[in-house]
Amino acid sequence: MTGDTQHDDGLETLSAKELHDLAVHYARRHWDVKFYWRLLQVLPMAETVAGRYDDAAEDMETTLGHIDDITDAGQGEVAEQLRPFYLDYLRDHGVKARKG
């Protein structure tokens, strides 16, 4: 769901943290283990791009390091790097932003 397609789902207005929280909540509610596996696969690259080299290196060494990183994936620059991942996931599942 990338490209110039316009979306009327309200997701673009959400912060990266809000996108993370929405995606994690949806995945947890639907027992979507595949989402978590995909997140763990893209997380080291997002950490590297965000300048968190030590975290990325540690994550490459151990899967257990990823458990805490699921929460960290919603923070700061790492969350910003994962923004397209969250948008694609949420749109693929028809999730829309709540209107406040």
ABEGO torsion letter per residue (X at the ends): XBEABBBAAGAAABBAAAAAAAAAAAAAAAGBAAAAAAAAAAAAAAAAAAGBAAAAAAAAABAAAAAAAAAAAABEAAAAAAAAAAAAAAAAAGBBBBBX
